Amino acid sequence: MESSSAKCPKWLAKYLKERGGSALFSQFMDWSLNDPVHGAYSSGNLKIGIDGDFVTSPSLSNDFAELLAVQLTEWFKDIDNDYSDCETISLVEIGPGEGNLSFDLLIAIESICPQKIFNKFELVLVEINDAMKERQKKKLISFSNIKIRWTDLDDLIKNPVSGVILAHEILDALPVERVILRNKELYQIGVTLREAETNYFLEYNDIPLTKKVRVKLEEYKDKCNLIIPPEDALDGWNSELHINLEPWFSKVSSSLKLGTLLIIDYALSANKYYNKIRRSGTIVSYRKQSMSNEVINLPGLCDITAHLCNEILIMEAEKNNLRFIGQTKQSLALLSLGLAGRISSLRDTCNSEISTALNKRESLLRLVDPNGLGGFRWFLFEVSPKDHVRKTVFDKSFLDEPID
């Protein structure tokens, strides 16, 4: 496990003191990322992109959005065909970040979507952080001809939509619990405050398993045949539990009357995630393009993420009436949607534009790099009203064999 001590800012020390000096790791992670004033997302401390703290697929180029728009448009057509009296077809992006993906998607969708369907189209952005919301509004201000609105999941539950919900690199930042093996007993990892003269420090401490975590561990065992900790794990083995997936899926499922949910994120199968060799889970922090295992360092200044577990993700979704359609790696998804053709077309670039073409090629290859962004997984789920007989099956081109 990483170092057990780090400097604590005064704002976080105040929160910990109000909790008696200690909190579960999930609470520490939530404060660090989402505190309205000091959190990494809401404060504006984090920057996304090549010159920022970390890179996402949309921040490399508009190719990711243009390829994704091909699949989204097919789903819009399916909804229109299957539910012709639907007056509005919504694209809901949860946690839109800087707004780059929404910006590029709007341009791409408008260029390929049939006009009669585009006339029904709206973009719905679900954002909990005011600082990010302001960035998104500035980014999208030029789209005066397209209906764009901001909301939250609680409001969407009251007014569910028909369309597509997109969760791109969102679930890896949901606060997780961490567990650790000590003397053959499993404990939760907490974060406690230590005061030394006028300075505050954060340290890890072991906490008996809460009832909520014990129930989850039994559920993983019964429904996923997943035993945590794994057999023969050594003392000090630790990992993450995604306890906030269930309430998240409950809200998302209730927000969608008819359509699809596409999740794009880092994920591993259970046998790769929870095994005795992976002794410190997957949780890391990012700052200034640098990854660190010291996740309690610089709270409020770093992104903190943990991979998802495939089986647990699917289990929690299906519990909430989201039918699992399929999953694949991002590299295969983008190749199935036409990325190979884009790479091939660069061969015909004239000499005067060779430098631009090489940069473009590098960006495209990074999208499918199996050791980087290409390792993301795409998960597709669908929702249909119980009393509605489907005329068509939702298109799933991204799950097809890659196009040469």
CORDAPE-V603954 format. One record per residue. N is the residue number from 0. RES is the residue in one letter. PSI is psi as a letter, one per 40 degrees, with the letter a starting at -180 (* if undefined). OMEGA is omega in whole degrees, 0 to 359 (none if undefined). NEAR is the number of other C-alpha atoms within 8 Angstrom. Layout:
N;RES;PSI;OMEGA;NEAR
N;RES;PSI;OMEGA;NEAR
//
This chain:
0;M;i;183;7
1;E;i;179;5
2;S;i;188;6
3;S;e;182;7
4;S;i;179;9
5;A;i;178;11
6;K;i;181;10
7;C;h;177;13
8;P;i;185;8
9;K;d;181;7
10;W;d;180;7
11;L;d;176;9
12;A;d;179;11
13;K;d;179;8
14;Y;d;182;8
15;L;d;178;13
16;K;d;179;10
17;E;d;178;7
18;R;e;181;8
19;G;e;176;6
20;G;e;183;9
21;S;i;178;11
22;A;i;174;11
23;L;i;182;11
24;F;d;181;12
25;S;d;179;10
26;Q;d;176;9
27;F;d;181;10
28;M;d;179;11
29;D;d;177;11
30;W;d;185;11
31;S;d;184;14
32;L;d;195;15
33;N;e;176;12
34;D;h;187;11
35;P;d;183;9
36;V;d;190;6
37;H;e;183;11
38;G;i;184;15
39;A;d;180;17
40;Y;d;188;13
41;S;d;182;16
42;S;e;184;11
43;G;e;181;9
44;N;d;181;9
45;L;i;176;13
46;K;h;181;9
47;I;h;177;13
48;G;i;183;11
49;I;d;180;9
50;D;e;182;7
51;G;a;183;11
52;D;d;178;14
53;F;i;183;13
54;V;h;171;11
55;T;i;180;9
56;S;d;180;9
57;P;d;184;11
58;S;e;180;12
59;L;d;180;10
60;S;i;179;8
61;N;e;182;10
62;D;d;180;8
63;F;d;181;11
64;A;d;182;12
65;E;d;177;12
66;L;d;178;12
67;L;d;181;11
68;A;d;177;11
69;V;d;180;11
70;Q;d;180;13
71;L;d;181;9
72;T;d;177;11
73;E;d;178;9
74;W;d;176;14
75;F;d;178;12
76;K;d;180;9
77;D;d;180;12
78;I;d;180;14
79;D;d;180;12
80;N;d;186;9
81;D;d;188;9
82;Y;g;192;7
83;S;d;180;7
84;D;e;177;5
85;C;h;184;8
86;E;d;181;5
87;T;h;174;9
88;I;h;189;15
89;S;i;165;12
90;L;h;181;12
91;V;h;174;12
92;E;h;180;14
93;I;h;181;12
94;G;g;187;11
95;P;e;178;13
96;G;b;181;8
97;E;e;183;9
98;G;e;183;11
99;N;d;182;11
100;L;d;178;11
101;S;d;180;10
102;F;d;183;10
103;D;d;179;11
104;L;d;180;12
105;L;d;179;8
106;I;d;183;8
107;A;d;182;11
108;I;d;180;12
109;E;d;184;8
110;S;d;185;6
111;I;e;184;8
112;C;h;176;9
113;P;i;188;6
114;Q;d;183;6
115;K;d;177;6
116;I;d;180;12
117;F;d;178;9
118;N;d;179;6
119;K;e;192;9
120;F;i;169;12
121;E;i;174;12
122;L;h;180;12
123;V;h;182;12
124;L;h;178;14
125;V;h;185;13
126;E;h;182;13
127;I;e;184;7
128;N;h;184;10
129;D;d;181;9
130;A;d;178;10
131;M;d;180;13
132;K;d;179;10
133;E;d;177;8
134;R;d;181;10
135;Q;d;181;12
136;K;d;177;8
137;K;d;181;7
138;K;d;188;11
139;L;e;187;10
140;I;d;184;7
141;S;e;184;5
142;F;g;183;6
143;S;e;182;6
144;N;e;183;4
145;I;h;178;8
146;K;h;179;8
147;I;h;177;8
148;R;i;178;8
149;W;i;181;8
150;T;a;174;10
151;D;i;185;10
152;L;d;179;10
153;D;d;178;7
154;D;d;178;8
155;L;d;177;12
156;I;d;178;12
157;K;d;182;7
158;N;g;184;7
159;P;i;185;10
160;V;i;168;12
161;S;h;181;13
162;G;b;184;15
163;V;h;171;14
164;I;h;182;13
165;L;h;177;11
166;A;g;183;13
167;H;h;180;10
168;E;f;179;10
169;I;d;188;10
170;L;d;178;9
171;D;e;179;11
172;A;e;172;9
173;L;h;181;11
174;P;h;181;10
175;V;i;166;13
176;E;i;175;13
177;R;i;179;12
178;V;i;183;12
179;I;i;180;13
180;L;h;178;14
181;R;h;177;9
182;N;f;177;5
183;K;e;176;6
184;E;i;180;6
185;L;h;179;11
186;Y;i;168;12
187;Q;i;178;14
188;I;h;176;14
189;G;i;176;12
190;V;h;184;13
191;T;i;184;12
192;L;h;173;14
193;R;h;180;8
194;E;h;178;8
195;A;h;186;7
196;E;b;181;4
197;T;e;182;5
198;N;i;177;8
199;Y;i;179;13
200;F;i;175;12
201;L;h;176;14
202;E;i;175;11
203;Y;i;171;10
204;N;i;181;8
205;D;h;183;9
206;I;h;175;8
207;P;i;182;7
208;L;h;175;9
209;T;i;179;7
210;K;d;181;6
211;K;d;181;6
212;V;d;178;9
213;R;d;179;9
214;V;d;180;8
215;K;d;180;9
216;L;d;178;10
217;E;d;179;8
218;E;d;177;9
219;Y;d;180;12
220;K;d;184;10
221;D;d;188;8
222;K;d;182;8
223;C;e;184;10
224;N;f;186;7
225;L;h;181;9
226;I;h;179;9
227;I;h;3;6
228;P;i;179;11
229;P;i;180;9
230;E;h;178;6
231;D;e;175;5
232;A;i;182;11
233;L;i;178;7
234;D;h;182;8
235;G;e;177;9
236;W;h;179;13
237;N;i;180;12
238;S;a;185;13
239;E;i;173;12
240;L;h;184;8
241;H;g;186;10
242;I;e;182;9
243;N;e;178;9
244;L;d;184;11
245;E;d;178;10
246;P;d;178;7
247;W;d;180;8
248;F;d;178;11
249;S;d;180;10
250;K;d;182;11
251;V;d;179;10
252;S;d;180;11
253;S;e;181;10
254;S;e;188;13
255;L;h;177;14
256;K;d;184;11
257;L;h;177;12
258;G;a;186;14
259;T;i;172;12
260;L;h;177;11
261;L;h;178;12
262;I;h;177;12
263;I;h;184;12
264;D;i;173;14
265;Y;h;180;11
266;A;i;179;10
267;L;i;172;10
268;S;i;185;9
269;A;d;183;11
270;N;e;175;6
271;K;d;183;8
272;Y;d;186;11
273;Y;g;174;12
274;N;i;187;12
275;K;d;181;12
276;I;d;178;5
277;R;g;192;9
278;R;e;182;12
279;S;f;177;9
280;G;a;183;10
281;T;e;189;9
282;I;h;180;13
283;V;i;173;12
284;S;i;180;13
285;Y;h;173;13
286;R;h;179;12
287;K;f;177;8
288;Q;e;181;9
289;S;h;179;8
290;M;i;181;8
291;S;i;173;8
292;N;e;182;8
293;E;g;192;9
294;V;e;174;9
295;I;e;175;8
296;N;i;173;7
297;L;f;179;9
298;P;h;183;12
299;G;e;181;11
300;L;e;184;11
301;C;i;169;13
302;D;i;178;11
303;I;h;183;12
304;T;i;174;10
305;A;h;178;11
306;H;i;174;11
307;L;i;174;13
308;C;h;184;11
309;N;d;187;10
310;E;d;180;9
311;I;d;178;10
312;L;d;182;10
313;I;d;179;9
314;M;d;183;10
315;E;d;179;11
316;A;d;183;14
317;E;d;174;10
318;K;d;184;7
319;N;f;172;10
320;N;f;173;8
321;L;h;183;11
322;R;h;181;9
323;F;h;180;11
324;I;d;180;8
325;G;i;179;8
326;Q;i;176;9
327;T;i;176;10
328;K;i;179;11
329;Q;d;181;15
330;S;d;180;14
331;L;d;180;13
332;A;d;182;14
333;L;d;176;15
334;L;d;178;12
335;S;d;181;14
336;L;e;172;14
337;G;e;183;11
338;L;d;181;11
339;A;d;179;9
340;G;d;178;9
341;R;d;179;8
342;I;d;181;10
343;S;d;183;7
344;S;d;180;8
345;L;e;179;9
346;R;d;184;6
347;D;e;182;5
348;T;h;179;9
349;C;i;186;6
350;N;d;183;5
351;S;e;182;5
352;E;e;186;8
353;I;d;180;9
354;S;d;178;7
355;T;d;180;7
356;A;d;180;10
357;L;d;177;8
358;N;d;178;8
359;K;d;180;8
360;R;d;179;10
361;E;d;179;8
362;S;d;180;10
363;L;d;180;11
364;L;d;177;8
365;R;d;179;10
366;L;d;184;13
367;V;e;178;14
368;D;h;184;11
369;P;d;179;8
370;N;e;181;6
371;G;b;185;10
372;L;d;178;14
373;G;e;179;13
374;G;e;174;13
375;F;i;175;13
376;R;i;176;13
377;W;h;179;13
378;F;h;180;12
379;L;h;175;12
380;F;i;178;12
381;E;i;176;12
382;V;h;173;13
383;S;i;176;9
384;P;i;183;7
385;K;d;183;4
386;D;e;184;4
387;H;h;178;6
388;V;h;183;4
389;R;h;174;7
390;K;d;184;6
391;T;i;175;7
392;V;h;180;6
393;F;h;177;6
394;D;i;179;8
395;K;f;183;7
396;S;d;184;8
397;F;e;177;10
398;L;e;181;11
399;D;i;176;8
400;E;h;179;6
401;P;i;177;11
402;I;h;178;9
403;D;*;none;5
//
